[in-house]
Amino acid sequence: MRIIKIELPLKSEEIKMFTIRDKLLISGVLYTARDQAHLRLNQLIKEGKPLPFNLADSALFYCGPAPTPPGKVCGAIGPTTSARMDKYTPLLLENGLKVMIGKGERSKEVTNAIRKHRAIYLICVGGISALLSQTVVSCETFCWKELGAEAIYRMEVKDFPGYVAII
């Protein structure tokens, strides 16, 4: 297993250099997105409306941050089960998404779409959410605040760990 430090956003050319099981230490901006955020992003695409951020320059982390304790940048940030996003993922990939981070397996349809669109899926270890939150430099609700933990948060991270699962 190689350990590679990377800066977001990633381009397709960079993604080709990774191999399954590589550990990536990610620095840059992650957007959190769970089920409801994925549903809304898909609806915007289908309606031809602009998205709140450029998918091609973005990394989606399947997570909903816990409330921020006093003196901390953010609360715990554990990954959620990626398969729940599978029905929404192909359309996001078709529209430029390159990086997804979550936990668990992906459907055959999503695996094929990741490969077709030269994207990457990283898995993140569950059960270490408090430790993962220590990699967060800044965290803010980015859009759809009314969704609470399902809102999209913008997180700047330094050396956030993810393992290459699908390329």
N, C-alpha and C positions, 0 to 999 in steps of 0.2 A: 504494500500500500504506500502510495506517495502522499505527501502532505504538501499542498500547493496553496500559497496565498494569492487571492484574486481580488480585483477591484470591479465593482459593478458600475455600469452595465456591461454585460458580456455580449460579444458578437458571435455569430455562427463559426467564424474562423477559429476563435479561441476555444469554443466548445469542442471542436474536433480534436483538440490536443489532450482531452481528458480520457481516462479509462474508468471502467466500472471499479468501484471500491476506492477510488482516489478520495482522500479527505481534503475538502476545500475549506480554507479559512477565509470567509467572505467579509469584505469591507465595502461599504457603500450604502445605498438606500434599498430597503425592502418595503413592500407594501403588504400588509396583512389582508387576507381575503378568505372568508369562509362562505358557507352556502348562500346566504342572502346577498352578499356582495357579488358573488359569481352570477347569481340570478339577475341582478340589476345590470351588471356589465354586459351580459348576454342580451338583455332587453334593449339596451342602448345601441348595441351593434345591429341588432335586427331592425331597429327603427331608424337606422342611419344617423343617429345622433352622436356627438363627440363624447369620447370617454374622458374621465377626469385626469388621466395620465396616459402617456404613450406606452403601450404594451411592449413595443420592441426594445425600449430602454428600461424595462421594469423587471423586477423579480417578485413573484408572489409567494408569500409565506402563509401557509394554511394554519392560521393561528388567530386567537382572540385574546389580547392581553388581559390579564387580571387587573383589578384596580391598583393604582399606583400607591405604594406605601409612602408615608412621609420620608423625605430625604432621598428618595430613589427616582431614577429617570422613568422607570416603568415597572409594572407588576410582572409576575411570572409570565413567560411566553412559551408555553409548550406547544408542539405541533399537534394538529388534529388529523384525523383519518382522511387521507387524500382521496380515497375512493368515492367519498361523498361529493367531490367536485367533478368526477369523471363525466357526468352528463353535460357539463358546461365547458370543459377544457378544450375539446376540439375546435370550437368556434374561436376561443381566445388564441389558440395556437395559429389558426388560419389568419388571424388579425395581428400577428407579430410577436406574441408572447414567447420568450426564450427560456426563462428560468422559473421553475416551481420548486418549492420546498415544503415537505410534509412528512407524514409517516405512513408506512404501509404500502401495499401493492397497488398497481394501477391496472385498469382493464386492458384487454388486448387492443381495443379501439384507440385508447389514449396512448398506449405504448407505440402503436404504429404512427399515430399523429405526431408524437414527440420526435420520432425518427424522421418522418417525412419533412417536418418543418425545421429540422436541425436545431432542436431545442434540447433542454436537459432537465431531468428530474432528480432532485437531491433528497435524500432522506435525512431526517434529523432524529436524534435519539429522544424518545419520550421519557418522561419521568425525571428530567433534569431542568424543568422550566425555570427554577430560581437561578440556576447556573447560567442558562442561556440568556437570561435578562441582564447578566453582568456584561454582555457584549454590546448592549444597546447604549449608544452615545446620546441619542435624542429620540423622543417618541411623541407624536401628536396625532390627534384624530384628524384624518385627512378629508374624508367625506362620508356622508350618510350617518352623522352622529346619532340620529334617532334609532339606529340599529344596535346601539350599545356595543357589546363585545363583538358583534358581527359587522360593525362599521369597518371601513378601511382606515387603517392607521399607517402613517408614514414613519418608518424607523430607520435611523442611521445606525449602522452596526460596524464594529471593528472585530475582526477575527471570529465571526460567527461560524460555528462548525457545521458542515453538511457533507454527506457522503454521496458520491455519484452512484445512482441506481439505474438510470435509463438515459442513454444518449443515442 
